Amino acid sequence: MIMAAAQDALERVGESILVLRGKKLLLDADLARLYGVATKRFNEQIKRNASRFPADFMFRLSDQDLMDLRSQFATSNPRSPRGGRRYRPLAFTEHGAVMAANVLNSRRATEVSVYVVRAFVRLRQGFALHAELAAKLEDLESKTAALALRQDQFSASTRAQFKHVIDALRQLLAPPQETAKRPIGFVTPKD
């Protein structure tokens, strides 16, 4: 039962991880939900402890980042009259997410931070596996091309050798050519 709950929590965290600017990130609203606090309160704590979050731990999404996310997901437009966020979301790297758990200093945040780290590790392993498979596929493709080239060369050589054998057999099977017979006896040359 406990193992199933842990696996479920790990999968929920994994589903929240986004890839943006070539980095694996969690947005502030997702972290707040995971840590069991309101996004507004979460961001207040982050703002109070800004010195703990250098640029490689956390950054605010740009307008282009938001457009990229909106094209991937159905998110609300903050300029819409129906609502949305007033500020661009904060994005946290793996280290930033763990630091946020330390800033919140709650039991739930500490427990969930373990799942956050595990989800990032699992994602990293998945990317490494894909890169390894891509490298193996590239190697296989180059070996296949080299083998095909060698086979083409062998095939051309074999075809040339068979052509020589067939030509020789045809010469042996052809009827002998008539050669002028020399008369028997003494013959005077005709001038």
Order of alpha helices (4+ residues) and beta strands (2+ residues): alpha-beta-beta-alpha-alpha-beta-alpha-beta-alpha-alpha
